[in-house]
Amino acid sequence: MGYKNAGSVFPADLLEVIQQYIDGEYIYIPRKAENKRRWGEVKNSCQYIQERNEIIFSQYRNGISVRDIANCNYLSPKTIYKILADRKNQG
């Protein structure tokens, strides 16, 4: 998300109307519905986390302790248990 100066984006008359509602403060203008993207879509974060979670589940099935998996992945044991539960529920 980037910030733009409203004075350089909006026509003066529209800017005056907006200033009647909010003057000198930040405002978030949401994307149009057709332009929305799912979380992780831009930087492939979602795919990275899915792959990481698959590796964690594989490590667990191979007998590595939750504590060791957590330490190697810089996550808490509680987070590892959540990942394992999620993967077990997926089948």
C-alpha positions as CSV (number, residue, x, y, z in Angstrom):
1,M,0.0,0.0,0.0
2,G,1.4,3.4,-0.9
3,Y,0.6,6.9,0.2
4,K,-0.3,9.6,-2.2
5,N,-0.9,13.3,-1.6
6,A,-4.6,13.8,-2.1
7,G,-3.9,17.3,-3.4
8,S,-2.1,15.8,-6.4
9,V,-4.7,13.0,-7.0
10,F,-8.1,14.5,-6.5
11,P,-9.6,17.6,-8.2
12,A,-9.8,20.6,-5.9
13,D,-13.6,20.5,-5.5
14,L,-13.6,16.8,-4.5
15,L,-10.7,17.4,-2.1
16,E,-12.8,20.2,-0.4
17,V,-15.7,17.8,0.0
18,I,-13.4,15.1,1.5
19,Q,-11.9,17.7,3.9
20,Q,-15.4,18.4,5.3
21,Y,-15.4,14.8,6.6
22,I,-11.7,14.3,7.4
23,D,-9.1,17.0,7.5
24,G,-5.4,16.3,7.7
25,E,-5.8,12.7,8.7
26,Y,-5.0,9.4,7.0
27,I,-7.8,7.6,5.2
28,Y,-7.7,4.2,3.6
29,I,-9.5,3.8,0.3
30,P,-10.2,0.1,-0.3
31,R,-9.6,-1.7,-3.6
32,K,-12.5,-2.4,-5.9
33,A,-13.9,-5.9,-5.5
34,E,-12.6,-7.0,-8.9
35,N,-9.1,-5.8,-8.0
36,K,-8.8,-7.6,-4.6
37,R,-6.1,-10.2,-4.2
38,R,-6.0,-13.0,-1.7
39,W,-3.4,-12.9,1.1
40,G,0.0,-14.0,-0.1
41,E,-0.9,-13.8,-3.7
42,V,1.6,-11.0,-4.6
43,K,4.7,-12.4,-3.0
44,N,3.8,-16.1,-2.9
45,S,3.8,-16.1,0.9
46,C,0.9,-18.4,0.9
47,Q,2.7,-21.0,-1.2
48,Y,5.8,-20.7,0.9
49,I,3.9,-21.3,4.2
50,Q,2.1,-24.3,2.6
51,E,5.4,-25.8,1.6
52,R,7.0,-25.1,5.0
53,N,4.0,-26.7,6.8
54,E,4.3,-29.8,4.6
55,I,8.0,-30.1,5.5
56,I,7.1,-29.7,9.2
57,F,4.4,-32.4,9.0
58,S,6.9,-34.7,7.2
59,Q,9.5,-34.1,9.9
60,Y,7.0,-34.9,12.6
61,R,6.0,-38.2,10.8
62,N,9.7,-39.1,10.7
63,G,9.9,-38.9,14.4
64,I,11.4,-35.5,15.0
65,S,10.2,-33.9,18.2
66,V,7.9,-30.9,18.2
67,R,10.4,-29.0,20.3
68,D,13.2,-29.6,17.7
69,I,10.9,-28.8,14.8
70,A,9.9,-25.5,16.5
71,N,13.5,-24.6,17.2
72,C,14.6,-25.3,13.6
73,N,11.8,-23.2,12.2
74,Y,11.9,-20.4,14.7
75,L,8.3,-21.1,15.8
76,S,6.7,-21.9,19.1
77,P,5.7,-25.5,19.9
78,K,2.1,-24.3,20.1
79,T,2.3,-23.1,16.5
80,I,3.8,-26.5,15.4
81,Y,0.9,-28.3,17.1
82,K,-1.6,-26.0,15.2
83,I,0.2,-26.8,11.9
84,L,0.1,-30.5,12.7
85,A,-3.6,-30.5,13.6
86,D,-4.4,-28.6,10.4
87,R,-2.4,-31.1,8.3
88,K,-4.1,-34.1,10.0
89,N,-7.5,-32.6,9.4
90,Q,-6.7,-32.1,5.7
91,G,-6.2,-35.9,5.3
